């Protein structure tokens, strides 16, 4: 092939011919702070409001890491002497405590007398973040502004009853709720204050109702509007102690529409400058059938092998990832939930989930996501230092495996999940930030500071050696698995080895004044072990046997997201890693396990295995009609892992890069025989557009800096000289 572009325009949105009956099917909008789940029923419009900061106090706000440093040497002695259960005693005896759970704020309800007819069409436009619904003689539209941090909701003419309602599924008993409603020159102001049981913490939502035409009157706890031409609702939520300043909040909402004839359109235009620019940086076109592209999402999901479905899920994944990233990066549920009983507390889980969701952000041209992650790390770094001191008696920083966003302290652990032993978390969280620095050719001081802290920890922690003089990571934990003949706390987990080595070598690049010391320490770490099955061992310690049926692939961290093990540079280890991947089971069929498998297969140039893992998700009924995903098959447990990770999987199968290498079409799934991927960022500072079909490919490389890289294709390897500002066109043939 000559890389001829495919024709047609992929769908940048999705639609349904009926309102959402379940909150999981509600269409989503968000700006990384506020979120909205829109049901799209013109007769009874419901919008569930969320905010990244809303977590329910459960004692986690007072929890501290266990003070175990004094006991560490004794536990290390016993593990090194062969007591494989010794780490089970490395605890202060506390029961498992979950982080503070994420929850929804309330529901905005706009009801009207039943309209005529049954035809309803609701849709979400990924390019604008706008959710619309029309039918029965009425219409509504909603977006969450990136420019003004407000939920903007307009409904058309009629008689309306508008309320704020906190009574959502799972709401705990004992919430102290106060409603407010007053008339304003624009129409009305509604407020809802919710104070948590046995806490001085609360949150307040305010909605300014600006009415055009008709009559507005109070109908506590809401407002009734009669005969209006339209009503515009502006909503914000904030968390606080004490009393909320509703008056100041209302004035700020009034200021947004003051002196504006068409406030919805004015607010939307300001929002589009930020949202549309970010969303359209990268696109994927698989040449899908136009008739399939026109289908509603729920129908398209019934065609799991359709290129149109992959196109739409790629677009939806980038849209949802962008929309859920701002104040924080995405939670387990992104930015959205309609239930106070969110699974696993709706936490930031950093031993696979958050990492998988954010990994593609640098290549997928979403610096908004990496900025949210960088801010998250910077806020939590003092708590990471406290973890290192309390648990390990060390300087530096250790990241927790679970966080509610308020705290970065390690206190969620148990015998079966000794997450307080895990030392690789900082490296995995920092990896996308390092990638982003490489792409832009500048080093973020926040990333440099966090890397230095992580390296300092390893300096203090890595003091024990084996008989051959290699350093030993002890205790060591491979999330969330254990040896077949040992306990969860073990020695030399492959992930910990890879992370420690990567942290020390990367920190040395950022901090040349410490480079000799940190590189020397990295050189003393042991090599990976290959077990009797020919597989990369999950623990590089003699006698520890692997347990293969597990959803996590922590031991292959050196393959993905790192490049410590590659088919090009370390073929023997790459073969052992591939064998380990072949032996790995799927345990409970979690979506993140399948897509993690696909990412590693793509790095190992195995398109069949990558494609099969991707198909397990597409065939497994993991996606709701909203195109947000579930954790388990058959849409069981609302969870953003699959939705946010899938774009990264497709990118990795089509294009990979390092600071010195470009790999084109390393593992193209058979479900993607042709297509165009545009706007991908590489870690050597170039933007790439790629078109391919069964005959070959055409890539346009637009470098921002002058550099020589190694080009890898199915035809072999060759040098590629790039000059800043001068595009290079590459043509590949496969037959």
C-alpha positions in Angstrom: 0.0 0.0 0.0 0.9 3.7 -0.3 -1.0 4.6 2.8 -4.1 5.9 0.9 -6.4 7.6 3.4 -9.7 6.0 4.2 -12.8 7.9 3.4 -15.7 9.2 5.5 -15.9 10.9 8.8 -15.9 9.0 12.0 -18.6 9.8 14.5 -17.5 12.1 17.3 -20.4 11.4 19.6 -23.1 8.9 20.3 -26.9 8.9 20.6 -29.9 6.9 21.8 -33.5 6.9 20.8 -34.9 6.9 24.3 -34.2 8.4 27.7 -31.8 6.7 30.1 -33.6 4.4 32.5 -30.5 3.8 34.6 -27.9 6.3 35.8 -25.2 4.1 34.2 -26.7 4.8 30.8 -26.8 8.6 31.3 -24.7 10.6 29.0 -21.7 12.3 30.6 -20.2 15.7 30.6 -17.4 17.1 32.8 -14.6 19.6 33.1 -12.4 17.7 35.5 -14.0 19.4 38.5 -17.8 19.2 38.1 -19.5 16.2 36.4 -23.0 15.7 35.0 -24.9 12.5 34.2 -27.8 13.5 31.9 -30.8 11.2 31.5 -32.3 13.1 28.6 -36.1 12.9 29.2 -37.8 16.1 28.0 -40.8 15.5 30.3 -38.6 14.7 33.4 -35.1 15.9 32.8 -32.7 14.6 35.4 -29.1 15.6 35.8 -27.0 14.0 38.5 -24.3 16.4 39.7 -20.9 15.2 40.9 -17.7 16.9 41.9 -14.2 15.4 42.3 -13.8 16.7 45.9 -17.0 15.0 47.2 -15.9 12.1 49.5 -17.8 11.0 52.6 -16.0 11.1 55.9 -15.5 7.6 57.3 -12.5 8.1 59.6 -10.1 8.1 56.7 -9.6 11.8 57.1 -7.9 11.1 60.5 -6.1 7.8 59.5 -2.3 7.6 59.5 0.2 5.2 58.1 1.3 2.4 60.5 4.5 3.1 62.5 6.4 0.0 61.6 9.9 1.2 60.9 11.4 -0.2 64.2 10.1 -3.7 63.3 11.4 -3.6 59.7 14.9 -5.1 60.3 13.5 -8.1 62.2 11.0 -8.9 59.4 13.8 -8.6 56.8 16.0 -11.0 58.8 13.2 -13.6 58.9 12.3 -13.3 55.3 16.0 -13.6 54.2 16.3 -16.6 56.5 13.5 -18.4 54.6 10.4 -17.6 56.8 8.0 -16.9 53.8 5.2 -15.8 56.1 7.1 -13.4 58.2 5.7 -10.3 56.5 2.2 -11.2 57.7 3.4 -9.9 61.1 4.5 -6.6 59.7 1.4 -4.7 60.8 0.1 -2.8 63.7 -3.0 -5.0 63.9 -5.5 -2.6 62.5 -8.5 -3.9 60.5 -8.9 -3.0 56.8 -10.0 0.6 56.4 -11.2 2.0 53.1 -10.5 5.5 52.0 -13.3 8.0 52.1 -15.8 7.0 49.4 -16.6 9.2 46.4 -20.3 10.0 46.1 -22.8 12.1 44.0 -24.0 15.5 45.1 -27.6 15.6 44.1 -30.0 15.4 41.2 -31.4 18.4 39.3 -34.9 17.6 38.3 -36.8 19.6 35.7 -40.3 18.2 35.2 -43.2 19.4 33.0 -46.6 18.2 32.1 -46.3 15.2 29.9 -45.7 16.2 26.3 -47.3 14.7 23.2 -45.7 11.8 21.3 -43.1 9.3 22.3 -40.2 10.1 20.0 -37.1 11.2 21.9 -33.5 11.5 20.7 -30.7 12.2 23.1 -27.1 12.6 22.1 -23.7 13.7 23.3 -21.2 15.5 21.1 -17.7 14.6 22.0 -16.3 17.7 20.2 -18.2 20.1 22.5 -19.1 18.1 25.6 -22.7 19.0 25.0 -25.5 16.6 25.9 -28.8 17.2 24.1 -32.3 15.7 24.3 -35.3 16.5 22.1 -38.8 15.1 21.7 -42.4 15.4 22.9 -42.4 19.1 22.0 -39.5 19.9 24.3 -35.7 20.0 24.4 -32.8 20.4 26.7 -29.0 20.8 26.4 -26.3 20.5 29.0 -22.5 21.0 29.1 -19.9 21.5 31.9 -17.8 24.5 31.2 -14.0 24.2 31.2 -13.7 28.0 31.0 -16.1 29.0 33.8 -16.4 25.8 36.0 -20.1 25.7 35.9 -22.8 23.2 34.8 -24.9 24.9 32.1 -28.3 23.5 31.5 -31.0 25.0 29.2 -34.5 23.8 28.7 -37.1 25.1 26.3 -40.5 26.6 26.7 -43.2 25.4 28.9 -44.4 25.0 32.4 -41.5 23.7 34.6 -41.0 22.5 38.1 -37.4 22.6 39.2 -35.9 21.0 42.3 -32.6 19.9 43.7 -32.9 16.4 45.3 -30.2 14.7 47.3 -32.1 11.4 47.6 -30.0 9.2 45.4 -29.3 5.4 45.8 -27.3 4.5 48.9 -27.5 7.9 50.5 -26.7 7.3 54.2 -29.1 7.9 57.0 -28.4 10.9 59.1 -27.5 13.4 56.4 -28.6 16.8 57.6 -30.1 18.5 54.6 -31.2 22.1 54.1 -33.0 23.5 51.1 -33.2 27.2 50.1 -35.2 28.9 47.4 -35.6 32.6 46.7 -36.7 34.8 43.8 -34.1 36.9 42.0 -34.2 39.4 39.1 -33.2 36.5 36.7 -35.8 34.1 38.1 -34.8 32.2 41.2 -31.9 30.8 43.2 -32.0 27.2 44.6 -29.6 25.9 47.2 -29.0 22.5 48.8 -26.7 22.0 51.8 -25.9 18.5 52.9 -23.9 18.0 56.1 -22.4 14.5 56.7 -23.4 12.6 59.9 -21.1 13.1 62.9 -19.0 15.6 61.0 -18.4 19.3 60.6 -17.9 18.7 56.8 -20.6 19.5 54.3 -21.2 20.4 50.7 -23.5 22.9 49.1 -24.9 23.1 45.6 -26.4 26.3 44.2 -28.4 26.6 41.0 -29.3 30.0 39.4 -32.5 29.7 37.3 -32.6 32.4 34.7 -36.0 32.5 33.1 -37.0 34.1 29.8 -40.7 35.0 29.7 -43.5 33.6 31.8 -44.0 33.7 35.6 -41.7 32.4 38.3 -42.9 31.5 41.8 -41.6 29.6 44.8 -42.8 26.0 45.2 -40.6 24.8 48.1 -38.2 23.1 48.1 -38.1 24.2 44.4 -39.5 26.7 42.0 -42.3 26.7 39.5 -42.1 28.5 36.1 -45.2 29.0 34.0 -45.3 29.8 30.3 -41.6 30.6 29.9 -39.8 30.7 26.5 -36.7 29.0 28.1 -34.9 28.5 31.4 -31.2 28.5 31.9 -29.8 26.7 35.0 -26.3 27.4 36.2 -25.0 25.0 38.9 -21.9 24.8 41.1 -21.0 22.6 44.1 -18.4 23.2 46.8 -17.3 21.3 49.8 -16.7 23.2 53.1 -16.8 23.2 56.8 -18.9 25.7 58.7 -21.5 27.5 56.7 -21.4 28.1 52.9 -21.5 31.6 51.5 -24.4 31.1 49.2 -24.8 34.8 48.4 -21.3 35.2 47.1 -21.7 32.0 45.1 -25.0 33.3 43.6 -23.4 36.6 42.6 -20.7 34.8 40.7 -23.3 32.8 38.8 -25.2 36.0 38.0 -22.0 37.6 36.8 -21.6 34.9 34.2 -24.8 36.0 32.4 -24.9 39.7 33.1 -25.2 41.8 30.0 -25.5 38.8 27.7 -28.4 38.4 25.3 -27.7 34.7 24.6 -25.9 33.4 27.7 -25.9 29.7 26.9 -24.2 30.3 23.5 -21.8 32.8 25.0 -20.8 30.3 27.8 -20.5 27.5 25.3 -18.3 29.5 23.0 -15.8 30.2 25.8 -15.8 26.5 26.8 -15.2 25.3 23.2 -12.0 27.2 23.0 -10.5 24.8 25.5 -12.5 21.6 25.1 -12.7 21.2 21.3 -9.1 22.1 20.8 -8.0 19.3 23.2 -10.5 16.7 21.9 -9.6 17.1 18.2 -5.8 16.8 18.6 -6.0 13.1 17.9 -8.5 11.2 15.8 -8.9 7.5 14.6 -10.6 6.6 11.4 -11.0 2.8 10.6 -13.0 3.3 7.4 -16.2 1.9 9.0 -19.4 1.4 7.2 -21.4 4.7 7.2 -24.6 2.8 8.1 -23.0 1.4 11.2 -21.5 4.7 12.1 -25.1 6.1 12.1 -26.4 3.5 14.7 -27.1 4.4 18.3 -24.5 3.3 20.7 -26.6 0.6 22.2 -27.1 -1.0 18.8 -23.5 -0.6 17.8 -22.5 -2.4 21.0 -24.3 -5.5 19.7 -21.8 -5.6 16.8 -18.6 -6.1 18.8 -16.4 -6.8 15.8 -17.5 -3.6 13.9 -14.8 -1.1 13.1 -17.4 1.6 13.8 -17.6 0.4 17.4 -13.8 0.7 17.8 -13.9 4.2 16.3 -16.6 5.3 18.6 -15.1 3.7 21.7 -11.7 5.3 20.9 -13.4 8.7 20.6 -15.5 8.2 23.7 -12.5 7.1 25.7 -10.5 10.2 24.9 -13.6 12.3 25.5 -14.3 10.8 28.9 -10.7 10.8 30.0 -10.4 14.5 29.1 -13.7 15.3 30.8 -12.8 13.6 34.0 -9.4 15.2 34.4 -8.8 18.6 36.0 -8.7 19.0 39.8 -7.8 15.3 39.9 -7.0 12.7 37.3 -9.8 10.1 36.9 -11.1 8.0 39.7 -12.2 4.4 39.3 -15.5 5.8 38.0 -13.9 8.7 36.2 -15.8 11.8 37.5 -19.2 10.2 37.7 -21.4 8.1 39.9 -25.1 8.0 40.6 -24.8 5.9 43.8 -23.4 6.7 47.2 -22.3 3.1 47.4 -19.6 3.4 44.8 -17.5 0.2 44.4 -14.1 0.3 46.1 -14.9 3.8 47.4 -14.5 5.2 43.9 -10.8 5.6 44.9 -7.7 6.5 43.0 -6.2 3.0 42.8 -2.6 3.3 41.8 -1.5 -0.3 41.4 -3.1 -0.7 38.0 -6.3 1.3 37.5 -5.3 4.9 37.5 -2.1 4.0 35.8 -3.8 2.2 32.9 -6.3 5.0 32.5 -3.7 7.8 32.3 -0.9 6.0 30.5 -1.9 6.9 27.0 -2.4 10.6 27.8 1.0 11.8 26.6 0.9 10.0 23.2 -2.9 10.8 22.9 -2.1 14.5 23.1 -4.0 15.1 26.4 -1.7 17.3 28.5 -4.8 18.3 30.5 -4.7 14.7 31.9 -1.0 14.7 32.7 -1.4 18.2 34.3 -4.1 16.8 36.6 -1.9 13.8 37.5 1.1 16.1 38.1 -0.9 18.3 40.4 -2.3 15.3 42.2 1.3 14.0 42.8 2.6 17.4 44.0 -0.3 17.8 46.5 0.3 14.3 47.9 4.1 14.3 48.1 4.2 15.4 51.8 2.0 12.4 52.6 4.2 10.1 50.6 7.2 11.3 52.7 5.2 10.4 55.8 4.6 6.9 54.5 8.3 6.3 53.9 9.2 7.5 57.4 6.4 5.6 59.2 6.5 2.3 57.5 10.2 2.0 56.4 12.1 4.5 58.5 13.4 6.0 55.3 13.8 9.4 53.7 12.0 10.1 50.4 8.5 9.1 49.3 6.3 6.0 48.9 3.0 6.3 47.2 -0.1 4.6 48.5 -2.1 2.1 46.5 -5.4 3.8 47.3 -6.3 7.4 47.8 -9.5 9.4 48.1 -7.8 12.5 46.7 -7.6 14.3 50.1 -4.9 12.1 51.5 -1.9 10.3 50.1 -1.2 8.4 53.3 -1.0 4.6 53.4 -3.6 3.2 55.6 -5.6 0.8 53.4 -4.1 -2.6 53.8 -4.8 -6.1 55.2 -3.3 -9.5 55.5 -4.5 -10.5 52.0 -3.7 -7.1 50.6 -0.5 -5.9 52.3 -0.5 -2.7 50.2 1.6 -0.9 52.7 4.6 -3.1 51.6 4.4 -1.9 48.0 7.2 0.4 46.9 6.7 0.7 43.2 3.8 3.1 43.2 5.6 6.4 42.8 7.5 5.2 39.7 4.3 4.1 38.0 2.5 7.3 38.7 5.5 9.4 37.5 6.0 7.4 34.3 3.4 9.4 32.2 4.8 12.6 33.6 8.3 11.6 32.4 6.9 10.6 29.0 5.2 14.1 28.8 8.5 15.8 29.6 10.2 13.8 26.8 7.5 14.8 24.3 7.7 18.5 25.0 11.5 18.6 25.6 11.3 20.2 29.0 11.4 18.9 32.5 8.7 19.8 34.9 10.2 20.8 38.3 7.3 18.9 40.1 8.3 15.7 38.3 12.0 16.3 39.0 11.2 16.8 42.7 9.1 13.7 43.0 11.7 11.6 41.2 14.4 12.8 43.7 12.2 11.8 46.6 11.5 8.4 45.2 15.2 7.9 44.6 16.1 9.0 48.1 13.7 6.3 49.4 15.5 3.6 47.5 18.8 4.9 48.8 17.7 4.3 52.4 15.6 1.2 51.9 17.9 -0.9 49.7 20.5 -2.0 52.3 20.2 -5.8 52.3 22.1 -8.0 50.0 22.1 -11.6 48.9 24.9 -14.1 48.8 26.0 -12.8 45.4 26.2 -9.2 46.6 23.1 -8.0 44.8 20.7 -5.8 46.7 17.5 -7.4 47.9 14.1 -5.7 48.0 12.7 -7.0 51.2 9.8 -7.1 52.0 8.5 -6.9 48.4 4.9 -7.1 47.1 3.6 -7.9 43.6 0.1 -6.4 43.4 -2.2 -8.2 44.1 -0.7 -11.7 43.9 1.4 -13.9 46.1 3.8 -16.8 45.4 2.2 -20.3 45.1 4.3 -21.4 48.1 4.5 -18.2 50.1 2.7 -15.3 51.5 1.9 -11.9 49.9 4.9 -10.2 51.4 7.9 -11.8 49.7 11.3 -10.8 48.2 12.4 -9.2 44.9 9.0 -8.9 43.2 9.8 -8.3 39.5 7.7 -5.1 39.5 9.6 -3.7 42.5 13.0 -4.4 40.8 12.0 -2.8 37.6 10.5 0.2 39.3 13.5 0.8 41.6 15.9 0.5 38.7 13.8 2.9 36.5 13.3 5.4 39.4 17.1 5.6 40.1 18.1 5.8 36.5 15.4 8.4 35.6 16.1 10.5 38.7 19.8 10.4 37.7 19.0 12.0 34.4 17.0 14.7 36.0 19.6 15.3 38.8 23.1 15.0 37.4 24.6 16.1 40.7 23.4 12.7 42.2 23.7 10.7 39.0 26.8 8.6 39.9 25.4 7.6 43.3 22.0 6.6 42.0 23.3 4.8 38.9 25.7 2.8 41.1 22.8 1.8 43.3 20.7 0.7 40.3 23.6 -1.4 39.0 23.6 -3.4 42.2 20.0 -4.6 41.8 19.6 -8.2 40.7 18.6 -9.3 37.2 15.2 -10.7 36.5 14.8 -14.5 37.0 13.5 -16.9 34.4 11.6 -19.8 36.1 11.5 -23.5 35.2 8.6 -22.8 32.8 10.8 -20.5 30.8 8.7 -17.6 32.0 9.8 -14.3 33.6 9.4 -15.0 37.3 7.1 -12.8 39.3 9.7 -13.0 42.1 13.4 -13.0 41.4 14.2 -15.1 44.5 15.2 -18.7 44.4 12.4 -21.1 45.5 9.4 -18.8 45.1 7.0 -20.4 42.7 4.6 -18.4 40.4 0.8 -18.4 40.7 -0.4 -17.7 37.2 -4.2 -17.3 37.3 -4.4 -13.7 38.3 -5.9 -10.5 36.8 -2.8 -8.3 37.5 0.3 -8.5 35.4 2.6 -6.6 37.8 5.7 -8.7 37.0 5.6 -7.5 33.4 6.0 -3.9 34.4 9.4 -3.9 32.7 7.7 -4.6 29.3 4.9 -2.1 29.7 4.8 0.7 30.7 8.6 0.6 30.9 11.0 -0.3 28.1 13.4 -2.3 30.3 12.5 -5.5 28.4 12.0 -5.3 24.6 12.2 -7.7 21.7 14.9 -5.4 20.3 17.3 -4.8 23.2 16.7 -7.8 25.5 15.3 -10.6 23.3 16.0 -13.4 25.9 14.0 -11.5 28.6 11.4 -10.6 26.1 10.9 -14.2 25.2 10.5 -15.1 28.9 8.1 -12.2 29.3 6.1 -13.5 26.4 6.0 -17.0 28.0 4.8 -15.4 31.2 2.0 -13.6 29.3 1.0 -16.9 27.7 0.7 -18.6 31.0 -1.2 -15.8 32.7 -4.9 -16.5 33.4 -7.7 -14.0 33.6 -8.9 -14.9 37.1 -12.2 -12.8 37.5 -12.4 -11.4 34.0 -11.8 -7.8 35.0 -11.6 -5.3 32.1 -8.3 -3.9 33.3 -6.7 -7.3 33.3 -7.6 -7.9 29.6 -6.5 -4.5 28.4 -3.3 -4.7 30.5 -2.7 -8.0 28.7 -3.2 -6.3 25.3 -0.8 -3.5 26.1 2.0 -5.9 27.0 1.3 -8.1 24.0 1.6 -5.0 21.8 5.0 -4.2 23.2 6.0 -7.8 22.6 4.9 -7.6 18.9 2.1 -10.2 19.3 -0.9 -8.9 17.4 -2.9 -12.1 17.8 -2.7 -12.0 21.6 -3.3 -8.3 21.7 -6.3 -8.7 19.4 -7.7 -11.6 21.5 -7.4 -9.6 24.7 -9.2 -6.7 23.1 -11.9 -8.9 21.8 -12.5 -10.3 25.3 -13.6 -6.8 26.3 -15.6 -6.1 23.2 -17.4 -9.4 23.3 -17.9 -9.3 27.1 -20.7 -6.7 27.3 -18.4 -4.3 29.3 -19.9 -1.0 28.0 -23.0 0.8 29.0 -25.1 2.7 26.4 -23.3 5.8 27.7 -20.1 4.2 26.4 -18.7 4.3 29.9 -17.5 0.9 30.9 -17.9 -1.7 33.7 -15.3 -3.6 35.7 -16.7 -7.0 35.0 -18.6 -8.6 32.0 -22.3 -8.0 31.5 -22.0 -4.4 32.7 -21.3 -5.3 36.3 -19.9 -2.5 38.4 -19.6 0.9 36.8 -15.9 1.6 36.2 -13.8 3.7 33.9 -10.8 1.4 33.3 -11.9 -0.1 30.0 -13.3 3.2 28.6 -10.1 5.2 29.4 -7.6 2.5 28.6 -8.9 1.3 25.2 -7.6 4.3 23.2 -4.1 3.6 24.7 -4.4 0.0 23.6 -5.2 0.9 20.0 -2.4 3.5 19.9 0.2 0.9 21.2 -0.8 -1.6 18.6 -0.3 1.0 15.8 2.6 3.2 17.0 5.1 3.2 19.8 8.0 5.5 20.6 10.9 6.1 23.0 13.2 9.1 23.1 15.3 7.4 20.4 13.0 5.0 18.6 9.8 5.0 16.4 8.0 1.7 15.9 5.3 1.6 13.3 2.5 -1.0 13.2 4.1 -3.3 15.8 0.9 -5.4 16.6 -2.0 -4.3 14.4 -5.1 -6.4 15.5 -7.0 -8.1 12.7 -10.0 -6.0 13.6 -8.1 -2.9 12.2 -7.0 -3.9 8.7 -7.0 -0.3 7.5 -7.3 3.2 9.0 -5.8 6.5 9.8 -4.5 7.6 13.2 -3.7 11.3 13.3 -2.0 13.6 15.8 0.0 11.1 17.9 2.8 12.6 20.0 6.1 10.8 20.2 8.7 10.9 23.0 11.3 12.3 20.6 9.3 15.5 20.1 7.4 14.8 16.8 3.8 14.5 15.8 2.8 11.6 13.6 -0.1 10.9 11.2 -0.3 7.2 10.2 -2.4 5.6 7.5 -2.3 1.9 6.8 -4.0 -0.9 4.9 -3.1 -4.6 4.1 -0.6 -3.5 1.5 1.5 -1.1 3.7 1.5 2.3 5.3 2.3 5.9 5.0 3.4 8.0 8.0 4.0 11.7 8.1 6.4 12.7 10.9 6.5 16.4 12.0 9.5 16.9 14.3 9.6 19.8 16.7 13.4 19.3 17.3 16.3 17.9 15.4 17.2 14.3 16.3 18.2 11.0 14.9 16.0 8.0 15.9 15.8 4.4 15.0 12.9 3.5 12.8 11.5 0.0 13.4 9.0 -1.6 11.0 8.1 -5.0 9.8 10.8 -4.5 7.1 13.5 -4.0 9.6 15.5 -1.2 11.2 17.0 2.0 9.8 18.1 5.4 11.0 15.7 8.3 10.7 17.2 11.8 10.7 14.7 14.4 11.7 15.1 18.2 11.4 12.9 20.5 13.4 10.1 21.9 11.3 10.7 19.7 8.3 8.1 16.9 7.9 9.3 13.4 6.8 7.0 11.2 4.8 7.6 7.4 5.3 6.1 4.8 2.9 6.1 1.2 4.0 5.1 -1.9 1.9 4.1 -5.2 3.3 3.7 -7.1 0.0 
